[in-house]
């Protein structure tokens, strides 16, 4: 079972990337749920197990899923069938759901600035970070006058240091070398 989860992960991530780009999460969730149910059906076991040829498996699976598949999802089924991975569809659906739930959560971002940010600056920063990380962002703003100017942004273990103090420190190191 753990092996199927490992196999399913890249497929789910690829589908999630498409859904993120198109904002078609619910459509993909419905498709994957349906495909998962079909893959679990005992009468479909021989078609998803890899026992039959890729063409026969894909033809049977596509026929059953015809009304629930568009071009993108048919390509997914083709790739999975050609790799004899249709049996991983339930895990693909499960992992897709997990990715979607993670995406819905807000990321808390620590913003340290030399001067207080006004509401327009905070909104512009929030929108820029949401665009960059494709997630909802919650800003926690703090002051640190030692920065001299600019911002230091901490997102998880990533730090974006645009402070004047950091720029001066880097310039000093460059001049000393």
KAGI-V733926 format. One record per backbone hydrogen bond with DSSP energy under -1.0 kcal/mol. CO is the residue of the C=O (numbers start at 0). NH is the residue of the N-H. E is the energy in kcal/mol with one decimal. If there is no record, write none. Layout:
co->(CO;CO)
nh->(NH;NH)
e->(E;E)
This chain:
co->(0;1;2;3;4;7;8;9;10;11;12;13;14;15;16;17;18;18;23;24;25;26;27;28;29;30;31;32;33;34;35;40;41;43;43;44;52;53;54;55;56;57;58;59;60;64;65;69;70;71;72;73;74;75;76;77;78;79;80;84;85;87;88;89;90;91;92;93;94;95;96;97;98;99;106;108;109;110;111;112;117;118;119;120;121;122;123;124;125;126;127;128;129;135;137;139;141;143;144;146;146;148;149;150;151;152;153;154;157;159;162;163;164;165;166;167;168;169;170;171;172)
nh->(4;5;6;7;8;11;12;13;14;15;16;17;18;19;20;21;22;23;27;28;29;30;31;32;33;34;35;36;37;38;39;43;44;46;47;48;56;57;58;59;60;61;62;63;64;67;68;73;74;75;76;77;78;79;80;81;82;84;83;87;88;91;92;93;94;95;96;97;98;99;100;101;102;103;137;139;153;141;151;143;121;122;123;124;125;126;127;128;129;130;131;132;133;106;108;110;112;146;147;148;164;163;113;161;111;159;109;157;154;152;166;167;168;169;170;171;172;173;174;175;176)
e->(-1.5;-1.9;-2.4;-2.5;-1.6;-2.7;-2.6;-2.1;-2.5;-2.6;-2.1;-1.8;-2.7;-2.7;-2.1;-2.5;-1.5;-1.6;-2.4;-2.8;-2.4;-2.3;-3.0;-2.2;-2.3;-3.1;-2.5;-2.1;-2.4;-2.6;-1.8;-1.9;-1.2;-1.0;-1.6;-1.5;-2.6;-2.9;-2.6;-2.4;-2.7;-3.1;-2.1;-1.9;-2.0;-1.7;-1.0;-2.3;-2.1;-1.9;-2.3;-2.5;-2.6;-2.7;-2.7;-2.7;-1.4;-3.8;-1.7;-2.3;-1.7;-2.2;-2.6;-2.0;-2.8;-2.5;-2.0;-1.9;-2.6;-2.4;-2.3;-2.2;-2.3;-1.9;-2.9;-2.9;-2.9;-2.8;-2.3;-2.4;-2.4;-2.3;-2.4;-2.5;-2.8;-2.6;-2.1;-2.4;-2.5;-2.1;-2.1;-2.7;-1.4;-3.0;-2.9;-2.6;-2.5;-1.8;-1.3;-2.3;-1.7;-3.1;-1.3;-2.6;-3.0;-3.3;-2.4;-2.5;-3.0;-3.0;-2.0;-2.5;-2.2;-2.5;-2.2;-2.4;-2.1;-2.2;-2.3;-1.7;-1.1)
